[in-house]
Amino acid sequence: MSGPPRRPLSLRGFPWVLAVLALLALLDLRVELQLLLDHFTWSSLIQIPVHHPLAVAVLLLLPSLRQRPR
């Protein structure tokens, strides 16, 4: 019965920085996404990356940032 000590809910492996980045990017895009859901137009869709380039870049690069280096 002697095994490694159990830690209660270890969250060391969770990528907190990426989760915070994604949350902040979605909060930045919140109003535009609500407008798109209410009344979709192609011009409003094109204007999102123009006005929020960092938020769009973070959301697009999240999968590649999530990969661990080998």
N, C-alpha and C positions, 0 to 999 in steps of 0.2 A: 504494500500500500504506500510505499514511498515513491512518489513521482515528483515531477516538477511542480513547484507551487503554482496554484491557479490565481490568476489576476482577475479581479472582478471587472468585466467589460473593458478590455484593453482596446483603445481606439488609436493605437500608434500607427497602424497600417492605413488608416483612412486619410485620403488626401485633402486635408482641411483647406489648404491654400486654393486648390482648384475649386472646391465647393463654394468658397467665399467669392472667388472670381466669377463663377457662373451666376451666383445669386446677385452680385452687384451688376453684372451685365444685363440680367433679366429685369432688374429694378430700373435700370437706365432705359430699357426699351419698353417698359410697361405701358406707357401712354400710347406709343405708336402701335403696339400690338393690339391694344383695346380699340384703337381707331380702325385698324385693319379688320378686326372681327366685326365691328359695327358696319363699316362701309368699305369694302375692298375696292381699291383701284390700283392699277399697275404703276401709276406714277407715285402713289404713296409707298408702294413696296420698293421702288427704286430709290426713293428719298431716304429710306432708313439707313443704308450704309453711308450715304453722303453726310448725314447729320450725326451719326453715331458710329464712326469707323472702329473705334477701340472696342466697343461692346460687341460688334459683329465679328471682329477678328478674334476676340476671346472665345466666343461661342463656336466659331469655326475651327479653332485650333485646340479646343479642349480634348478631343480624342487623341491627338498626337502628344499633348502635354501629359496625358494620363499614363502613357507607356513608360515603364521603368527602363533606365539605361542598363545595358548588358555588361 
